[in-house]
Amino acid sequence: RRLGVGRCALITCSDGARPVRMRIVPLHGVSSAWRPILSPDTEFYEYHPGYSSSKNGPRAPSHVLDEVQKRIRMKLGSQDVCYEFEGSPEDSSLFARII
């Protein structure tokens, strides 16, 4: 609300040398109601090219995603994760359903 937009994007950036950085970018002119906007084009960069793209990227192979998940969980330690949703049960947005 403070940014005057209905939605924001969460973008991760990495140049391979420094830790991954996360940025929140306001999406001006986009409805607050989520719907997929798919591009027929795909793009993928090993490292951040210096700009953001809304084109779809290829899905990484399952074994690669499993390895990333394993590495993230190792860093988290053995903490129990709380999956309790504290939002409104009427919220049907994609983000609310994911969390």
C-alpha positions as CSV (number, residue, x, y, z in Angstrom):
1,R,0.0,0.0,0.0
2,R,2.8,2.4,0.8
3,L,4.2,1.9,-2.7
4,G,0.8,2.6,-4.3
5,V,0.7,-0.8,-6.1
6,G,-1.5,-3.9,-5.9
7,R,1.4,-6.4,-6.2
8,C,5.1,-6.7,-5.9
9,A,7.7,-9.1,-7.3
10,L,10.3,-10.9,-5.3
11,I,13.5,-11.1,-7.4
12,T,16.7,-12.9,-6.6
13,C,20.0,-11.7,-8.0
14,S,23.4,-13.4,-8.1
15,D,26.6,-12.7,-10.0
16,G,28.2,-15.9,-8.8
17,A,30.8,-14.2,-6.7
18,R,28.6,-12.7,-4.0
19,P,25.8,-14.2,-1.9
20,V,22.3,-14.2,-3.5
21,R,20.4,-10.9,-2.9
22,M,16.7,-10.6,-2.8
23,R,14.8,-7.5,-3.9
24,I,11.1,-6.5,-3.7
25,V,10.0,-4.6,-6.9
26,P,6.7,-2.7,-7.1
27,L,4.6,-3.8,-10.1
28,H,2.9,-0.7,-11.4
29,G,-0.1,-1.2,-13.7
30,V,-0.6,-4.8,-12.6
31,S,-3.9,-5.8,-10.9
32,S,-3.8,-6.9,-7.3
33,A,-5.7,-10.1,-8.3
34,W,-3.1,-12.6,-9.4
35,R,-3.4,-14.4,-12.8
36,P,-0.7,-16.0,-14.8
37,I,0.8,-14.0,-17.6
38,L,2.9,-16.5,-19.6
39,S,5.4,-15.7,-22.4
40,P,5.9,-18.0,-25.3
41,D,9.6,-17.1,-25.1
42,T,12.0,-18.6,-22.6
43,E,15.2,-17.0,-21.2
44,F,17.8,-18.4,-18.8
45,Y,21.0,-16.8,-17.5
46,E,23.6,-18.4,-15.3
47,Y,24.3,-15.0,-13.8
48,H,22.2,-11.8,-13.4
49,P,22.5,-9.9,-16.7
50,G,21.8,-6.6,-15.0
51,Y,18.1,-6.4,-15.7
52,S,14.9,-8.3,-14.9
53,S,12.8,-10.2,-17.5
54,S,9.2,-11.5,-17.2
55,K,9.9,-14.3,-19.7
56,N,9.5,-17.8,-18.5
57,G,12.6,-19.9,-17.9
58,P,13.1,-23.6,-18.3
59,R,12.4,-25.8,-15.3
60,A,15.6,-27.2,-13.8
61,P,15.9,-31.0,-13.7
62,S,14.3,-32.6,-10.7
63,H,17.6,-34.0,-9.4
64,V,19.1,-30.4,-9.5
65,L,16.0,-29.0,-7.6
66,D,16.3,-31.8,-5.0
67,E,19.9,-30.9,-4.4
68,V,19.1,-27.2,-4.0
69,Q,16.4,-28.2,-1.5
70,K,18.8,-30.4,0.4
71,R,21.4,-27.7,0.7
72,I,18.8,-25.1,1.9
73,R,17.5,-27.6,4.5
74,M,21.0,-28.3,5.7
75,K,21.5,-24.6,6.4
76,L,18.2,-24.4,8.3
77,G,19.3,-27.0,10.8
78,S,16.8,-29.3,12.6
79,Q,14.3,-26.6,13.5
80,D,10.7,-27.6,13.3
81,V,8.9,-25.6,10.7
82,C,5.5,-24.1,11.5
83,Y,3.0,-24.6,8.6
84,E,0.2,-22.7,10.3
85,F,-1.5,-20.2,8.1
86,E,-2.4,-17.1,10.0
87,G,-4.1,-15.2,7.1
88,S,-7.8,-15.0,6.2
89,P,-9.4,-18.3,5.2
90,E,-11.2,-16.4,2.5
91,D,-7.9,-15.3,0.8
92,S,-7.8,-17.3,-2.4
93,S,-4.8,-15.6,-3.9
94,L,-1.9,-17.8,-5.2
95,F,0.5,-16.5,-2.6
96,A,-2.0,-17.3,0.3
97,R,-2.4,-20.8,-1.1
98,I,1.3,-21.4,-1.4
99,I,2.1,-20.3,2.2
